[in-house]
């Protein structure tokens, strides 16, 4: 039970960071981001977070044999 709660907390944290990165990237691009390398790194981190979120979500869905 504790592990399930840990995953839920971790998912919330990852989703929040993903959303925050989205905001930062949009703001940087809107302001004509002069540091394209920074934007690229943020996008890479955002993609990593998305993959991690998907991995945790797929692990939290019980297998149902029909």
Backbone as numpy.savetxt, mean C-alpha at the origin, in Angstrom:
# Nx Ny Nz CAx CAy CAz Cx Cy Cz
-6.00 -16.26 16.85 -6.83 -15.06 16.85 -5.96 -13.80 16.85
-4.88 -13.81 17.65 -4.01 -12.64 17.72 -3.36 -12.35 16.36
-2.97 -13.41 15.66 -2.34 -13.23 14.35 -3.29 -12.55 13.38
-4.58 -12.94 13.44 -5.58 -12.34 12.56 -5.71 -10.85 12.85
-5.67 -10.49 14.14 -5.75 -9.08 14.53 -4.50 -8.34 14.07
-3.33 -8.99 14.20 -2.09 -8.37 13.74 -2.15 -8.07 12.25
-2.68 -9.02 11.47 -2.81 -8.82 10.02 -3.77 -7.67 9.72
-4.85 -7.60 10.48 -5.84 -6.53 10.27 -5.21 -5.16 10.55
-4.46 -5.08 11.62 -3.78 -3.84 11.97 -2.74 -3.49 10.91
-2.00 -4.48 10.48 -0.98 -4.26 9.43 -1.63 -3.80 8.13
-2.76 -4.41 7.76 -3.47 -4.00 6.55 -3.91 -2.54 6.65
-4.43 -2.16 7.78 -4.86 -0.77 7.96 -3.69 0.18 7.80
-2.57 -0.19 8.39 -1.37 0.63 8.31 -0.86 0.75 6.87
-0.83 -0.37 6.16 -0.37 -0.37 4.77 -1.31 0.45 3.87
-2.60 0.32 4.08 -3.57 1.08 3.28 -3.41 2.58 3.53
-3.19 2.95 4.77 -3.00 4.36 5.10 -1.74 4.91 4.42
-0.65 4.17 4.51 0.59 4.60 3.86 0.41 4.70 2.35
-0.30 3.73 1.76 -0.57 3.73 0.32 -1.33 4.99 -0.08
-2.37 5.31 0.70 -3.18 6.51 0.43 -2.35 7.78 0.58
-1.52 7.82 1.62 -0.67 8.98 1.85 0.32 9.18 0.69
0.89 8.07 0.23 1.83 8.16 -0.90 1.12 8.68 -2.15
-0.10 8.24 -2.35 -0.89 8.70 -3.48 -1.03 10.22 -3.44
-1.35 10.75 -2.26 -1.49 12.20 -2.09 -0.18 12.93 -2.37
0.91 12.41 -1.84 2.22 13.05 -2.01 2.61 13.05 -3.49
2.43 11.92 -4.15 2.79 11.81 -5.57 1.97 12.79 -6.41
0.66 12.83 -6.15 -0.20 13.76 -6.91 0.22 15.21 -6.68
0.54 15.55 -5.44 0.95 16.92 -5.13 2.27 17.27 -5.83
3.21 16.34 -5.80 4.50 16.58 -6.45 4.33 16.75 -7.96
3.48 15.93 -8.56 3.29 16.00 -10.01 2.52 17.26 -10.39
1.59 17.67 -9.54 0.81 18.88 -9.79 1.69 20.11 -9.75
2.68 20.09 -8.86 3.59 21.22 -8.71 4.75 21.15 -9.68
4.65 20.28 -10.67 5.73 20.13 -11.65 6.98 19.58 -10.99
6.83 18.40 -10.44 7.91 17.79 -9.68 9.24 17.89 -10.41
10.16 18.58 -9.77 11.48 18.73 -10.39 12.36 17.51 -10.11
11.97 16.75 -9.11 12.75 15.57 -8.75 12.01 14.32 -9.21
12.20 13.96 -10.45 11.52 12.79 -11.01 11.97 11.50 -10.36
13.20 11.47 -9.88 13.70 10.28 -9.21 12.93 10.04 -7.91
12.61 11.11 -7.19 11.84 10.98 -5.97 10.44 10.45 -6.27
9.81 10.96 -7.31 8.48 10.49 -7.71 8.54 9.01 -8.09
9.57 8.64 -8.82 9.74 7.24 -9.23 9.88 6.33 -8.01
10.66 6.76 -7.03 10.84 5.96 -5.81 9.54 5.83 -5.03
8.79 6.93 -4.95 7.51 6.89 -4.25 6.53 5.95 -4.94
6.52 5.98 -6.26 5.64 5.09 -7.02 6.04 3.62 -6.82
7.34 3.38 -6.75 7.82 2.02 -6.52 7.40 1.53 -5.13
7.50 2.40 -4.14 7.09 2.06 -2.78 5.58 1.80 -2.74
4.83 2.62 -3.47 3.38 2.46 -3.52 3.01 1.11 -4.14
3.69 0.72 -5.18 3.45 -0.58 -5.81 3.80 -1.73 -4.87
4.90 -1.58 -4.13 5.26 -2.60 -3.15 4.15 -2.74 -2.11
3.63 -1.61 -1.64 2.55 -1.63 -0.64 1.31 -2.31 -1.20
0.99 -2.02 -2.44 -0.18 -2.65 -3.07 -0.02 -4.16 -3.12
1.17 -4.62 -3.49 1.44 -6.06 -3.53 1.33 -6.69 -2.14
1.86 -5.99 -1.14 1.81 -6.49 0.23 0.37 -6.55 0.74
-0.41 -5.54 0.41 -1.83 -5.51 0.80 -2.55 -6.69 0.15
-2.32 -6.91 -1.12 -2.96 -8.02 -1.83 -2.57 -9.36 -1.23
-1.30 -9.50 -0.88 -0.82 -10.75 -0.28 -1.50 -11.01 1.06
-1.60 -9.99 1.89 -2.23 -10.15 3.19 -3.73 -10.41 3.05
-4.36 -9.73 2.11 -5.80 -9.94 1.90 -6.08 -11.35 1.41
-5.25 -11.85 0.52 -5.49 -13.21 -0.01 -5.28 -14.25 1.08
-4.42 -13.98 2.03 -4.19 -14.88 3.13 -5.29 -14.85 4.16
-6.07 -13.78 4.17 -7.12 -13.66 5.17 -8.45 -14.21 4.68
-8.51 -14.59 3.41 -9.74 -15.15 2.86 -9.67 -16.67 3.01
-10.59 -17.25 3.76 -10.55 -18.70 3.96 -10.83 -19.46 2.67
-10.15 -20.60 2.54 -10.40 -21.46 1.39 -11.74 -22.18 1.57
-12.58 -22.08 0.56 -13.88 -22.73 0.61 -13.93 -23.77 -0.50
-14.15 -24.99 -0.12 -14.26 -26.06 -1.11 -15.72 -26.23 -1.44
-16.05 -26.01 -2.70 -17.46 -26.11 -3.10 -17.83 -27.51 -3.46
